Amino acid sequence: MSKPFDAATKQLVQKDPLAWLRFLGLPGETVELVDTDLTSVVAEADRILRVHNPDYLAHFEM
């Protein structure tokens, strides 16, 4: 169940995903937002970032 702050945090991650990685102490030089189409469940709060150098995926669950 999503909470009122989920949508706002999702938008903040979308605006500057690299800043969120740095805030959490995760490495990465470039990052791109992965389009997650989860039509069968409510995915309003989920964010997945593809990070490069080093390569990994970061999943944000608000």
PQR file of N, CA, C, O and H, with PARSE charges and radii, in Angstrom:
ATOM      1  N   MET A   1       0.847  -1.164   0.000 -0.4000 1.5000
ATOM      2  CA  MET A   1       0.000   0.000   0.000 -0.0000 2.0000
ATOM      3  C   MET A   1       0.899   1.236   0.000  0.5500 1.7000
ATOM      4  O   MET A   1       1.780   1.359   0.851 -0.5500 1.4000
ATOM      5  N   SER A   2       0.687   2.134  -0.930 -0.4000 1.5000
ATOM      6  CA  SER A   2       1.526   3.323  -1.000 -0.0000 2.0000
ATOM      7  C   SER A   2       1.089   4.347   0.041  0.5500 1.7000
ATOM      8  O   SER A   2      -0.086   4.452   0.393 -0.5500 1.4000
ATOM      9  H   SER A   2      -0.028   2.034  -1.621  0.4000 1.0000
ATOM     10  N   LYS A   3       2.062   5.086   0.511 -0.4000 1.5000
ATOM     11  CA  LYS A   3       1.835   6.133   1.502 -0.0000 2.0000
ATOM     12  C   LYS A   3       1.902   7.491   0.806  0.5500 1.7000
ATOM     13  O   LYS A   3       2.374   7.562  -0.329 -0.5500 1.4000
ATOM     14  H   LYS A   3       3.017   5.000   0.226  0.4000 1.0000
ATOM     15  N   PRO A   4       1.451   8.562   1.440 -0.5600 1.5000
ATOM     16  CA  PRO A   4       1.426   9.879   0.802  0.2800 2.0000
ATOM     17  C   PRO A   4       2.796  10.370   0.328  0.5500 1.7000
ATOM     18  O   PRO A   4       2.874  11.084  -0.672 -0.5500 1.4000
ATOM     19  N   PHE A   5       3.879  10.003   1.024 -0.4000 1.5000
ATOM     20  CA  PHE A   5       5.200  10.495   0.651 -0.0000 2.0000
ATOM     21  C   PHE A   5       5.836   9.686  -0.475  0.5500 1.7000
ATOM     22  O   PHE A   5       6.858  10.111  -1.015 -0.5500 1.4000
ATOM     23  H   PHE A   5       3.816   9.423   1.836  0.4000 1.0000
ATOM     24  N   ASP A   6       5.273   8.539  -0.852 -0.4000 1.5000
ATOM     25  CA  ASP A   6       5.858   7.686  -1.881 -0.0000 2.0000
ATOM     26  C   ASP A   6       5.980   8.391  -3.233  0.5500 1.7000
ATOM     27  O   ASP A   6       7.039   8.332  -3.859 -0.5500 1.4000
ATOM     28  H   ASP A   6       4.443   8.194  -0.414  0.4000 1.0000
ATOM     29  N   ALA A   7       4.943   9.041  -3.684 -0.4000 1.5000
ATOM     30  CA  ALA A   7       4.953   9.694  -4.992 -0.0000 2.0000
ATOM     31  C   ALA A   7       5.961  10.841  -5.021  0.5500 1.7000
ATOM     32  O   ALA A   7       6.649  11.032  -6.024 -0.5500 1.4000
ATOM     33  H   ALA A   7       4.083   9.089  -3.175  0.4000 1.0000
ATOM     34  N   ALA A   8       6.053  11.601  -3.937 -0.4000 1.5000
ATOM     35  CA  ALA A   8       6.999  12.720  -3.890 -0.0000 2.0000
ATOM     36  C   ALA A   8       8.439  12.215  -3.932  0.5500 1.7000
ATOM     37  O   ALA A   8       9.268  12.772  -4.652 -0.5500 1.4000
ATOM     38  H   ALA A   8       5.493  11.445  -3.123  0.4000 1.0000
ATOM     39  N   THR A   9       8.738  11.180  -3.176 -0.4000 1.5000
ATOM     40  CA  THR A   9      10.090  10.621  -3.165 -0.0000 2.0000
ATOM     41  C   THR A   9      10.430  10.014  -4.512  0.5500 1.7000
ATOM     42  O   THR A   9      11.562  10.139  -4.980 -0.5500 1.4000
ATOM     43  H   THR A   9       8.065  10.728  -2.592  0.4000 1.0000
ATOM     44  N   LYS A  10       9.473   9.364  -5.137 -0.4000 1.5000
ATOM     45  CA  LYS A  10       9.676   8.804  -6.475 -0.0000 2.0000
ATOM     46  C   LYS A  10      10.071   9.905  -7.453  0.5500 1.7000
ATOM     47  O   LYS A  10      10.982   9.722  -8.260 -0.5500 1.4000
ATOM     48  H   LYS A  10       8.554   9.262  -4.756  0.4000 1.0000
ATOM     49  N   GLN A  11       9.398  11.035  -7.388 -0.4000 1.5000
ATOM     50  CA  GLN A  11       9.712  12.148  -8.287 -0.0000 2.0000
ATOM     51  C   GLN A  11      11.096  12.728  -7.997  0.5500 1.7000
ATOM     52  O   GLN A  11      11.802  13.133  -8.921 -0.5500 1.4000
ATOM     53  H   GLN A  11       8.657  11.184  -6.733  0.4000 1.0000
ATOM     54  N   LEU A  12      11.488  12.770  -6.733 -0.4000 1.5000
ATOM     55  CA  LEU A  12      12.815  13.271  -6.380 -0.0000 2.0000
ATOM     56  C   LEU A  12      13.914  12.365  -6.921  0.5500 1.7000
ATOM     57  O   LEU A  12      14.928  12.851  -7.422 -0.5500 1.4000
ATOM     58  H   LEU A  12      10.915  12.441  -5.983  0.4000 1.0000
ATOM     59  N   VAL A  13      13.720  11.051  -6.824 -0.4000 1.5000
ATOM     60  CA  VAL A  13      14.693  10.104  -7.378 -0.0000 2.0000
ATOM     61  C   VAL A  13      14.773  10.281  -8.883  0.5500 1.7000
ATOM     62  O   VAL A  13      15.863  10.239  -9.454 -0.5500 1.4000
ATOM     63  H   VAL A  13      12.896  10.657  -6.417  0.4000 1.0000
ATOM     64  N   GLN A  14      13.649  10.476  -9.525 -0.4000 1.5000
ATOM     65  CA  GLN A  14      13.604  10.650 -10.977 -0.0000 2.0000
ATOM     66  C   GLN A  14      14.338  11.925 -11.407  0.5500 1.7000
ATOM     67  O   GLN A  14      14.980  11.932 -12.458 -0.5500 1.4000
ATOM     68  H   GLN A  14      12.764  10.511  -9.062  0.4000 1.0000
ATOM     69  N   LYS A  15      14.258  12.988 -10.626 -0.4000 1.5000
ATOM     70  CA  LYS A  15      14.891  14.267 -10.975 -0.0000 2.0000
ATOM     71  C   LYS A  15      16.419  14.196 -10.943  0.5500 1.7000
ATOM     72  O   LYS A  15      17.080  14.771 -11.807 -0.5500 1.4000
ATOM     73  H   LYS A  15      13.737  12.982  -9.773  0.4000 1.0000
ATOM     74  N   ASP A  16      16.987  13.495  -9.954 -0.4000 1.5000
ATOM     75  CA  ASP A  16      18.445  13.429  -9.817 -0.0000 2.0000
ATOM     76  C   ASP A  16      18.861  12.090  -9.211  0.5500 1.7000
ATOM     77  O   ASP A  16      19.221  12.031  -8.035 -0.5500 1.4000
ATOM     78  H   ASP A  16      16.450  13.028  -9.252  0.4000 1.0000
ATOM     79  N   PRO A  17      18.815  11.010 -10.002 -0.5600 1.5000
ATOM     80  CA  PRO A  17      19.123   9.684  -9.461  0.2800 2.0000
ATOM     81  C   PRO A  17      20.561   9.541  -8.965  0.5500 1.7000
ATOM     82  O   PRO A  17      20.801   8.820  -7.997 -0.5500 1.4000
ATOM     83  N   LEU A  18      21.516  10.207  -9.602 -0.4000 1.5000
ATOM     84  CA  LEU A  18      22.904  10.103  -9.168 -0.0000 2.0000
ATOM     85  C   LEU A  18      23.096  10.701  -7.775  0.5500 1.7000
ATOM     86  O   LEU A  18      23.890  10.189  -6.985 -0.5500 1.4000
ATOM     87  H   LEU A  18      21.320  10.793 -10.389  0.4000 1.0000
ATOM     88  N   ALA A  19      22.385  11.764  -7.473 -0.4000 1.5000
ATOM     89  CA  ALA A  19      22.456  12.367  -6.138 -0.0000 2.0000
ATOM     90  C   ALA A  19      21.967  11.392  -5.071  0.5500 1.7000
ATOM     91  O   ALA A  19      22.515  11.362  -3.969 -0.5500 1.4000
ATOM     92  H   ALA A  19      21.740  12.180  -8.114  0.4000 1.0000
ATOM     93  N   TRP A  20      20.942  10.594  -5.382 -0.4000 1.5000
ATOM     94  CA  TRP A  20      20.440   9.613  -4.423 -0.0000 2.0000
ATOM     95  C   TRP A  20      21.458   8.515  -4.172  0.5500 1.7000
ATOM     96  O   TRP A  20      21.621   8.063  -3.038 -0.5500 1.4000
ATOM     97  H   TRP A  20      20.497  10.618  -6.277  0.4000 1.0000
ATOM     98  N   LEU A  21      22.148   8.079  -5.232 -0.4000 1.5000
ATOM     99  CA  LEU A  21      23.198   7.070  -5.035 -0.0000 2.0000
ATOM    100  C   LEU A  21      24.279   7.612  -4.113  0.5500 1.7000
ATOM    101  O   LEU A  21      24.720   6.917  -3.197 -0.5500 1.4000
ATOM    102  H   LEU A  21      22.016   8.446  -6.153  0.4000 1.0000
ATOM    103  N   ARG A  22      24.702   8.832  -4.343 -0.4000 1.5000
ATOM    104  CA  ARG A  22      25.741   9.445  -3.512 -0.0000 2.0000
ATOM    105  C   ARG A  22      25.253   9.633  -2.075  0.5500 1.7000
ATOM    106  O   ARG A  22      26.011   9.427  -1.128 -0.5500 1.4000
ATOM    107  H   ARG A  22      24.344   9.396  -5.086  0.4000 1.0000
ATOM    108  N   PHE A  23      24.000  10.021  -1.916 -0.4000 1.5000
ATOM    109  CA  PHE A  23      23.419  10.186  -0.577 -0.0000 2.0000
ATOM    110  C   PHE A  23      23.462   8.876   0.206  0.5500 1.7000
ATOM    111  O   PHE A  23      23.704   8.868   1.413 -0.5500 1.4000
ATOM    112  H   PHE A  23      23.384  10.188  -2.685  0.4000 1.0000
ATOM    113  N   LEU A  24      23.226   7.774  -0.494 -0.4000 1.5000
ATOM    114  CA  LEU A  24      23.231   6.459   0.148 -0.0000 2.0000
ATOM    115  C   LEU A  24      24.619   5.826   0.219  0.5500 1.7000
ATOM    116  O   LEU A  24      24.772   4.727   0.751 -0.5500 1.4000
ATOM    117  H   LEU A  24      23.029   7.780  -1.475  0.4000 1.0000
ATOM    118  N   GLY A  25      25.625   6.509  -0.311 -0.4000 1.5000
ATOM    119  CA  GLY A  25      26.987   5.994  -0.253 -0.0000 2.0000
ATOM    120  C   GLY A  25      27.287   4.908  -1.270  0.5500 1.7000
ATOM    121  O   GLY A  25      28.223   4.129  -1.094 -0.5500 1.4000
ATOM    122  H   GLY A  25      25.500   7.402  -0.743  0.4000 1.0000
ATOM    123  N   LEU A  26      26.484   4.851  -2.350 -0.4000 1.5000
ATOM    124  CA  LEU A  26      26.690   3.842  -3.383 -0.0000 2.0000
ATOM    125  C   LEU A  26      27.564   4.402  -4.503  0.5500 1.7000
ATOM    126  O   LEU A  26      27.460   5.584  -4.830 -0.5500 1.4000
ATOM    127  H   LEU A  26      25.723   5.484  -2.494  0.4000 1.0000
ATOM    128  N   PRO A  27      28.427   3.567  -5.098 -0.5600 1.5000
ATOM    129  CA  PRO A  27      29.308   4.046  -6.162  0.2800 2.0000
ATOM    130  C   PRO A  27      28.578   4.161  -7.489  0.5500 1.7000
ATOM    131  O   PRO A  27      27.505   3.586  -7.672 -0.5500 1.4000
ATOM    132  N   GLY A  28      29.163   4.901  -8.403 -0.4000 1.5000
ATOM    133  CA  GLY A  28      28.620   5.022  -9.756 -0.0000 2.0000
ATOM    134  C   GLY A  28      29.012   6.338 -10.384  0.5500 1.7000
ATOM    135  O   GLY A  28      29.059   7.371  -9.716 -0.5500 1.4000
ATOM    136  H   GLY A  28      30.035   5.368  -8.255  0.4000 1.0000
ATOM    137  N   GLU A  29      29.292   6.295 -11.678 -0.4000 1.5000
ATOM    138  CA  GLU A  29      29.644   7.513 -12.406 -0.0000 2.0000
ATOM    139  C   GLU A  29      28.457   8.055 -13.197  0.5500 1.7000
ATOM    140  O   GLU A  29      28.224   9.263 -13.228 -0.5500 1.4000
ATOM    141  H   GLU A  29      29.253   5.457 -12.221  0.4000 1.0000
ATOM    142  N   THR A  30      27.711   7.161 -13.830 -0.4000 1.5000
ATOM    143  CA  THR A  30      26.508   7.558 -14.562 -0.0000 2.0000
ATOM    144  C   THR A  30      25.376   6.621 -14.166  0.5500 1.7000
ATOM    145  O   THR A  30      25.604   5.497 -13.719 -0.5500 1.4000
ATOM    146  H   THR A  30      27.900   6.180 -13.805  0.4000 1.0000
ATOM    147  N   VAL A  31      24.154   7.108 -14.340 -0.4000 1.5000
ATOM    148  CA  VAL A  31      22.995   6.318 -13.948 -0.0000 2.0000
ATOM    149  C   VAL A  31      21.841   6.643 -14.887  0.5500 1.7000
ATOM    150  O   VAL A  31      21.714   7.771 -15.364 -0.5500 1.4000
ATOM    151  H   VAL A  31      23.969   8.021 -14.703  0.4000 1.0000
ATOM    152  N   GLU A  32      21.007   5.650 -15.143 -0.4000 1.5000
ATOM    153  CA  GLU A  32      19.803   5.875 -15.945 -0.0000 2.0000
ATOM    154  C   GLU A  32      18.626   5.201 -15.253  0.5500 1.7000
ATOM    155  O   GLU A  32      18.766   4.146 -14.634 -0.5500 1.4000
ATOM    156  H   GLU A  32      21.111   4.734 -14.756  0.4000 1.0000
ATOM    157  N   LEU A  33      17.484   5.824 -15.371 -0.4000 1.5000
ATOM    158  CA  LEU A  33      16.261   5.291 -14.790 -0.0000 2.0000
ATOM    159  C   LEU A  33      15.730   4.189 -15.693  0.5500 1.7000
ATOM    160  O   LEU A  33      15.584   4.397 -16.897 -0.5500 1.4000
ATOM    161  H   LEU A  33      17.371   6.681 -15.874  0.4000 1.0000
ATOM    162  N   VAL A  34      15.441   3.026 -15.133 -0.4000 1.5000
ATOM    163  CA  VAL A  34      14.909   1.901 -15.897 -0.0000 2.0000
ATOM    164  C   VAL A  34      13.390   1.981 -15.878  0.5500 1.7000
ATOM    165  O   VAL A  34      12.785   2.143 -14.819 -0.5500 1.4000
ATOM    166  H   VAL A  34      15.561   2.857 -14.155  0.4000 1.0000
ATOM    167  N   ASP A  35      12.776   1.867 -17.052 -0.4000 1.5000
ATOM    168  CA  ASP A  35      11.318   1.880 -17.146 -0.0000 2.0000
ATOM    169  C   ASP A  35      10.793   0.543 -16.652  0.5500 1.7000
ATOM    170  O   ASP A  35      11.033  -0.491 -17.276 -0.5500 1.4000
ATOM    171  H   ASP A  35      13.268   1.735 -17.912  0.4000 1.0000
ATOM    172  N   THR A  36      10.085   0.556 -15.545 -0.4000 1.5000
ATOM    173  CA  THR A  36       9.534  -0.665 -14.962 -0.0000 2.0000
ATOM    174  C   THR A  36       8.035  -0.667 -15.170  0.5500 1.7000
ATOM    175  O   THR A  36       7.308   0.082 -14.517 -0.5500 1.4000
ATOM    176  H   THR A  36       9.890   1.396 -15.037  0.4000 1.0000
ATOM    177  N   ASP A  37       7.580  -1.494 -16.063 -0.4000 1.5000
ATOM    178  CA  ASP A  37       6.151  -1.592 -16.352 -0.0000 2.0000
ATOM    179  C   ASP A  37       5.590  -2.763 -15.570  0.5500 1.7000
ATOM    180  O   ASP A  37       5.668  -3.908 -16.014 -0.5500 1.4000
ATOM    181  H   ASP A  37       8.171  -2.102 -16.594  0.4000 1.0000
ATOM    182  N   LEU A  38       5.027  -2.479 -14.415 -0.4000 1.5000
ATOM    183  CA  LEU A  38       4.445  -3.506 -13.553 -0.0000 2.0000
ATOM    184  C   LEU A  38       2.936  -3.310 -13.520  0.5500 1.7000
ATOM    185  O   LEU A  38       2.374  -2.894 -12.507 -0.5500 1.4000
ATOM    186  H   LEU A  38       4.963  -1.548 -14.055  0.4000 1.0000
ATOM    187  N   THR A  39       2.298  -3.610 -14.624 -0.4000 1.5000
ATOM    188  CA  THR A  39       0.878  -3.314 -14.747 -0.0000 2.0000
ATOM    189  C   THR A  39      -0.004  -4.158 -13.835  0.5500 1.7000
ATOM    190  O   THR A  39      -1.138  -3.774 -13.546 -0.5500 1.4000
ATOM    191  H   THR A  39       2.755  -3.948 -15.447  0.4000 1.0000
ATOM    192  N   SER A  40       0.498  -5.297 -13.381 -0.4000 1.5000
ATOM    193  CA  SER A  40      -0.347  -6.163 -12.556 -0.0000 2.0000
ATOM    194  C   SER A  40      -0.304  -5.790 -11.075  0.5500 1.7000
ATOM    195  O   SER A  40      -1.111  -6.290 -10.291 -0.5500 1.4000
ATOM    196  H   SER A  40       1.418  -5.610 -13.616  0.4000 1.0000
ATOM    197  N   VAL A  41       0.629  -4.917 -10.680 -0.4000 1.5000
ATOM    198  CA  VAL A  41       0.704  -4.476  -9.295 -0.0000 2.0000
ATOM    199  C   VAL A  41       0.865  -2.957  -9.269  0.5500 1.7000
ATOM    200  O   VAL A  41       1.197  -2.341 -10.281 -0.5500 1.4000
ATOM    201  H   VAL A  41       1.285  -4.511 -11.317  0.4000 1.0000
ATOM    202  N   VAL A  42       0.631  -2.373  -8.123 -0.4000 1.5000
ATOM    203  CA  VAL A  42       0.833  -0.937  -7.977 -0.0000 2.0000
ATOM    204  C   VAL A  42       2.333  -0.684  -7.855  0.5500 1.7000
ATOM    205  O   VAL A  42       2.976  -1.147  -6.914 -0.5500 1.4000
ATOM    206  H   VAL A  42       0.361  -2.874  -7.300  0.4000 1.0000
ATOM    207  N   ALA A  43       2.876   0.051  -8.810 -0.4000 1.5000
ATOM    208  CA  ALA A  43       4.325   0.285  -8.838 -0.0000 2.0000
ATOM    209  C   ALA A  43       4.670   1.757  -8.703  0.5500 1.7000
ATOM    210  O   ALA A  43       5.734   2.195  -9.142 -0.5500 1.4000
ATOM    211  H   ALA A  43       2.353   0.427  -9.575  0.4000 1.0000
ATOM    212  N   GLU A  44       3.783   2.511  -8.105 -0.4000 1.5000
ATOM    213  CA  GLU A  44       3.994   3.947  -8.031 -0.0000 2.0000
ATOM    214  C   GLU A  44       5.229   4.326  -7.229  0.5500 1.7000
ATOM    215  O   GLU A  44       5.801   5.390  -7.466 -0.5500 1.4000
ATOM    216  H   GLU A  44       2.918   2.155  -7.749  0.4000 1.0000
ATOM    217  N   ALA A  45       5.655   3.504  -6.300 -0.4000 1.5000
ATOM    218  CA  ALA A  45       6.774   3.875  -5.447 -0.0000 2.0000
ATOM    219  C   ALA A  45       8.073   3.206  -5.851  0.5500 1.7000
ATOM    220  O   ALA A  45       9.114   3.515  -5.271 -0.5500 1.4000
ATOM    221  H   ALA A  45       5.191   2.639  -6.108  0.4000 1.0000
ATOM    222  N   ASP A  46       8.059   2.322  -6.803 -0.4000 1.5000
ATOM    223  CA  ASP A  46       9.272   1.606  -7.180 -0.0000 2.0000
ATOM    224  C   ASP A  46      10.106   2.401  -8.158  0.5500 1.7000
ATOM    225  O   ASP A  46       9.576   3.050  -9.060 -0.5500 1.4000
ATOM    226  H   ASP A  46       7.214   2.071  -7.274  0.4000 1.0000
ATOM    227  N   ARG A  47      11.416   2.347  -7.975 -0.4000 1.5000
ATOM    228  CA  ARG A  47      12.364   2.954  -8.906 -0.0000 2.0000
ATOM    229  C   ARG A  47      13.554   2.008  -9.020  0.5500 1.7000
ATOM    230  O   ARG A  47      14.096   1.546  -8.016 -0.5500 1.4000
ATOM    231  H   ARG A  47      11.846   1.819  -7.243  0.4000 1.0000
ATOM    232  N   ILE A  48      13.948   1.730 -10.250 -0.4000 1.5000
ATOM    233  CA  ILE A  48      15.139   0.930 -10.500 -0.0000 2.0000
ATOM    234  C   ILE A  48      16.092   1.772 -11.328  0.5500 1.7000
ATOM    235  O   ILE A  48      15.709   2.348 -12.346 -0.5500 1.4000
ATOM    236  H   ILE A  48      13.508   2.106 -11.066  0.4000 1.0000
ATOM    237  N   LEU A  49      17.344   1.836 -10.879 -0.4000 1.5000
ATOM    238  CA  LEU A  49      18.365   2.610 -11.552 -0.0000 2.0000
ATOM    239  C   LEU A  49      19.429   1.674 -12.103  0.5500 1.7000
ATOM    240  O   LEU A  49      19.887   0.774 -11.398 -0.5500 1.4000
ATOM    241  H   LEU A  49      17.655   1.368 -10.052  0.4000 1.0000
ATOM    242  N   ARG A  50      19.826   1.873 -13.347 -0.4000 1.5000
ATOM    243  CA  ARG A  50      20.945   1.135 -13.932 -0.0000 2.0000
ATOM    244  C   ARG A  50      22.177   2.008 -13.777  0.5500 1.7000
ATOM    245  O   ARG A  50      22.254   3.097 -14.346 -0.5500 1.4000
ATOM    246  H   ARG A  50      19.455   2.604 -13.919  0.4000 1.0000
ATOM    247  N   VAL A  51      23.147   1.521 -12.996 -0.4000 1.5000
ATOM    248  CA  VAL A  51      24.346   2.282 -12.685 -0.0000 2.0000
ATOM    249  C   VAL A  51      25.499   1.730 -13.519  0.5500 1.7000
ATOM    250  O   VAL A  51      25.608   0.523 -13.737 -0.5500 1.4000
ATOM    251  H   VAL A  51      23.085   0.636 -12.533  0.4000 1.0000
ATOM    252  N   HIS A  52      26.348   2.635 -13.975 -0.4000 1.5000
ATOM    253  CA  HIS A  52      27.501   2.249 -14.775 -0.0000 2.0000
ATOM    254  C   HIS A  52      28.787   2.642 -14.053  0.5500 1.7000
ATOM    255  O   HIS A  52      28.886   3.711 -13.451 -0.5500 1.4000
ATOM    256  H   HIS A  52      26.259   3.615 -13.798  0.4000 1.0000
ATOM    257  N   ASN A  53      29.749   1.760 -14.131 -0.4000 1.5000
ATOM    258  CA  ASN A  53      31.114   1.941 -13.609 -0.0000 2.0000
ATOM    259  C   ASN A  53      31.127   2.196 -12.122  0.5500 1.7000
ATOM    260  O   ASN A  53      31.348   3.336 -11.713 -0.5500 1.4000
ATOM    261  H   ASN A  53      29.669   0.892 -14.621  0.4000 1.0000
ATOM    262  N   PRO A  54      30.903   1.203 -11.298 -0.5600 1.5000
ATOM    263  CA  PRO A  54      30.686  -0.214 -11.593  0.2800 2.0000
ATOM    264  C   PRO A  54      29.246  -0.466 -12.027  0.5500 1.7000
ATOM    265  O   PRO A  54      28.342   0.303 -11.700 -0.5500 1.4000
ATOM    266  N   ASP A  55      29.048  -1.558 -12.770 -0.4000 1.5000
ATOM    267  CA  ASP A  55      27.731  -1.897 -13.291 -0.0000 2.0000
ATOM    268  C   ASP A  55      26.911  -2.660 -12.259  0.5500 1.7000
ATOM    269  O   ASP A  55      27.333  -3.706 -11.767 -0.5500 1.4000
ATOM    270  H   ASP A  55      29.783  -2.182 -13.036  0.4000 1.0000
ATOM    271  N   TYR A  56      25.742  -2.130 -11.938 -0.4000 1.5000
ATOM    272  CA  TYR A  56      24.802  -2.813 -11.059 -0.0000 2.0000
ATOM    273  C   TYR A  56      23.436  -2.138 -11.175  0.5500 1.7000
ATOM    274  O   TYR A  56      23.310  -1.077 -11.786 -0.5500 1.4000
ATOM    275  H   TYR A  56      25.399  -1.279 -12.338  0.4000 1.0000
ATOM    276  N   LEU A  57      22.422  -2.758 -10.588 -0.4000 1.5000
ATOM    277  CA  LEU A  57      21.087  -2.186 -10.520 -0.0000 2.0000
ATOM    278  C   LEU A  57      20.807  -1.787  -9.087  0.5500 1.7000
ATOM    279  O   LEU A  57      21.155  -2.514  -8.156 -0.5500 1.4000
ATOM    280  H   LEU A  57      22.525  -3.620 -10.092  0.4000 1.0000
ATOM    281  N   ALA A  58      20.181  -0.636  -8.903 -0.4000 1.5000
ATOM    282  CA  ALA A  58      19.783  -0.185  -7.564 -0.0000 2.0000
ATOM    283  C   ALA A  58      18.259  -0.083  -7.564  0.5500 1.7000
ATOM    284  O   ALA A  58      17.671   0.600  -8.403 -0.5500 1.4000
ATOM    285  H   ALA A  58      19.898  -0.045  -9.658  0.4000 1.0000
ATOM    286  N   HIS A  59      17.633  -0.771  -6.614 -0.4000 1.5000
ATOM    287  CA  HIS A  59      16.179  -0.768  -6.514 -0.0000 2.0000
ATOM    288  C   HIS A  59      15.772   0.067  -5.302  0.5500 1.7000
ATOM    289  O   HIS A  59      16.209  -0.193  -4.180 -0.5500 1.4000
ATOM    290  H   HIS A  59      18.112  -1.326  -5.933  0.4000 1.0000
ATOM    291  N   PHE A  60      14.931   1.072  -5.543 -0.4000 1.5000
ATOM    292  CA  PHE A  60      14.426   1.921  -4.481 -0.0000 2.0000
ATOM    293  C   PHE A  60      12.974   1.551  -4.216  0.5500 1.7000
ATOM    294  O   PHE A  60      12.133   1.646  -5.110 -0.5500 1.4000
ATOM    295  H   PHE A  60      14.577   1.282  -6.454  0.4000 1.0000
ATOM    296  N   GLU A  61      12.681   1.135  -3.007 -0.4000 1.5000
ATOM    297  CA  GLU A  61      11.319   0.829  -2.585 -0.0000 2.0000
ATOM    298  C   GLU A  61      10.960   1.846  -1.508  0.5500 1.7000
ATOM    299  O   GLU A  61      11.477   1.782  -0.393 -0.5500 1.4000
ATOM    300  H   GLU A  61      13.363   1.058  -2.281  0.4000 1.0000
ATOM    301  N   MET A  62      10.091   2.766  -1.837 -0.4000 1.5000
ATOM    302  CA  MET A  62       9.749   3.848  -0.906 -0.0000 2.0000
ATOM    303  C   MET A  62       8.786   3.372   0.143  0.5500 1.7000
ATOM    304  O   MET A  62       8.387   4.147   1.012 -0.5500 1.4000
ATOM    305  H   MET A  62       9.672   2.818  -2.743  0.4000 1.0000
TER
END
